[in-house]
């Protein structure tokens, strides 16, 4: 089922996100008070609208309560970020995702009801740090305030052993839900599934345990 998504604030992050979501088949409305930004993105989304995302009347005129997801993509304008989040929550949008530029900003957004907080700059920095440090961890995705999905390249000492042998559930408190092998996702895994060289293991668990396994590997 196609999701209706409204992206509020179309700076560099909002523009890139709106375009990617539209390419993936989502119905995307991009909103910004800067008409130049609106005109620039108009051909790459379902609709583009000029409006002040911090103004209640302007936001309601967009019919935002008809959207499944609202993404507050502005971070530098703290007041607009907070106001837009409040309006979206008040209008009953099922999922409100907000961009934060600092921990204090994130705390405010969580307190006023944002369902999920994203840190684009921090996430990019972490990916680069992982790459430069040579860690086996490819990705760590927090898909809620409590749980993460991580992707890890199989270590040499794991190769040849089965999922049951490695026992991630008891050793790391993480559940293996899939294996990426030769660009194919294998979801039908069990205790007897054997790990091959270059396999990418997909694990899911609490944020705390995801961070713990990252430090251990």
C-alpha positions in Angstrom: 0.0 0.0 0.0 1.4 3.4 -1.0 2.1 5.7 1.9 1.3 9.4 1.8 4.2 11.3 3.2 4.6 15.0 3.9 8.1 16.4 4.2 8.3 19.8 6.1 11.4 21.8 5.3 13.3 21.2 2.0 16.8 22.1 2.7 19.6 19.8 1.4 18.4 16.9 3.6 14.7 17.4 3.0 15.2 17.7 -0.7 17.3 14.5 -1.0 14.8 12.6 1.2 11.7 13.8 -0.7 13.3 12.8 -4.0 14.3 9.4 -2.8 10.9 8.6 -1.3 9.2 9.7 -4.5 11.5 7.5 -6.5 10.5 4.5 -4.3 6.9 5.0 -5.2 5.7 7.0 -2.2 3.2 9.9 -2.6 5.3 12.8 -1.4 4.4 16.4 -0.6 7.3 18.7 0.0 6.7 21.9 1.9 8.8 25.0 2.5 8.2 28.7 2.9 11.0 29.5 0.4 9.4 29.5 -3.1 12.7 28.9 -4.8 13.2 25.6 -3.0 9.6 24.7 -3.8 10.0 25.4 -7.5 13.3 23.5 -7.6 11.9 20.3 -6.3 8.4 20.5 -7.9 9.2 18.0 -10.7 10.8 15.4 -8.4 7.9 14.9 -6.0 4.1 14.3 -6.1 3.4 17.9 -5.1 5.3 20.9 -3.7 3.8 23.6 -1.7 4.9 27.0 -0.3 3.8 27.4 3.3 5.2 28.3 6.7 5.5 25.0 8.5 5.4 26.8 11.9 2.0 28.3 11.3 -1.0 26.3 12.4 -3.5 27.7 9.9 -1.1 27.2 6.9 -0.4 23.6 8.0 -4.1 22.7 8.4 -4.8 24.2 5.0 -2.5 21.5 3.6 -4.8 18.8 5.0 -1.9 17.3 6.9 -4.3 15.0 8.9 -4.6 13.0 5.7 -1.0 11.9 5.7 0.4 8.7 7.1 3.8 10.1 7.9 5.1 13.5 8.5 8.9 14.2 8.4 10.1 17.4 9.9 13.3 17.8 8.0 14.4 21.2 9.2 16.9 21.3 12.0 18.6 24.6 12.1 15.4 26.5 12.7 14.6 25.1 16.2 11.3 27.1 16.6 9.9 25.8 13.3 11.0 22.3 14.1 9.2 22.3 17.4 6.0 24.1 16.1 5.8 21.7 13.1 6.1 18.7 15.3 3.4 19.9 17.7 1.0 20.7 14.9 1.5 17.3 13.3 0.9 15.5 16.6 -2.2 17.6 17.3 -3.5 16.8 13.9 -3.2 13.1 14.6 -0.7 12.0 12.0 0.1 8.4 12.8 3.9 8.7 12.5 5.9 11.9 13.1 9.6 11.7 12.3 11.7 14.7 13.3 15.3 15.7 12.4 17.5 16.8 15.4 20.8 18.6 15.3 21.8 17.9 18.9 20.9 15.8 22.0 19.1 18.7 23.6 17.1 19.3 20.4 16.2 15.6 20.4 15.0 15.6 24.0 12.7 18.5 23.3 11.2 16.7 20.2 10.7 13.5 22.2 9.0 15.4 25.0 6.5 17.0 22.6 5.6 13.6 21.0 7.9 12.9 18.0 7.7 9.2 17.3 11.2 8.9 15.9 14.2 11.1 15.9 16.8 11.1 13.2 20.4 12.6 13.2 21.5 12.8 9.5 24.8 14.5 10.2 25.7 12.2 13.1 24.6 9.1 11.1 26.9 10.1 8.2 29.8 10.7 10.5 29.3 7.3 12.2 29.3 5.5 8.8 32.5 7.2 7.8 34.1 6.4 11.1 33.2 2.8 10.8 34.6 2.6 7.3 37.9 4.3 8.2 38.3 2.1 11.4 37.9 -1.1 9.5 35.1 -2.4 11.7 33.0 -5.4 10.5 29.8 -3.4 11.2 28.3 -2.1 8.0 25.1 -0.4 9.3 23.3 0.3 12.6 19.7 1.4 12.0 17.6 2.5 15.0 14.1 1.8 13.8 12.5 2.9 17.1 13.5 4.4 20.3 14.1 0.9 21.7 15.3 -1.4 18.9 18.0 -1.5 16.2 18.8 -3.5 13.1 22.5 -4.1 12.4 24.4 -5.5 9.4 27.7 -7.2 10.1 30.2 -8.8 7.7 30.9 -12.3 9.0 34.1 -12.5 10.9 36.6 -15.2 9.9 36.1 -17.0 13.2 32.4 -17.4 12.4 32.8 -18.8 8.9 32.0 -22.5 8.6 29.9 -22.5 11.8 26.1 -22.7 12.0 23.7 -20.1 13.3 23.1 -22.5 16.2 26.9 -22.8 16.9 27.3 -19.0 17.1 24.2 -18.6 19.3 23.9 -14.8 18.9 20.7 -14.9 21.0 22.4 -16.0 24.2 25.9 -14.6 23.5 24.9 -11.1 22.3 21.1 -10.9 23.1 20.6 -10.3 19.3 18.4 -12.3 16.9 19.6 -13.2 13.4 16.8 -12.5 11.0 18.6 -12.9 7.7 21.8 -13.2 5.7 22.8 -11.3 2.6 24.8 -13.6 0.4 26.1 -12.8 -3.1 23.6 -10.0 -3.3 20.7 -12.3 -2.4 18.8 -11.9 0.9 18.2 -15.3 2.7 15.4 -15.1 5.2 14.8 -18.8 5.6 17.5 -19.4 8.2 17.6 -21.9 11.2 20.0 -23.4 13.7 21.6 -25.5 10.9 22.2 -22.6 8.5 26.0 -22.4 7.9 27.9 -19.1 7.7 29.9 -18.5 4.5 32.8 -16.2 3.9 31.6 -12.6 2.9 28.1 -13.2 4.3 26.5 -10.1 5.8 24.5 -11.1 8.9 21.3 -9.2 9.7 20.7 -8.9 13.5 17.9 -7.3 15.5 17.8 -6.4 19.2 17.6 -3.6 21.7 19.6 -0.5 21.1 21.7 -1.3 24.2 22.7 -4.7 22.9 23.3 -3.4 19.4 25.8 -0.9 20.7 27.4 -3.6 22.9 28.0 -6.0 20.0 29.4 -3.1 17.9 32.0 -2.5 20.6 32.8 -6.2 20.9 33.4 -6.8 17.2 
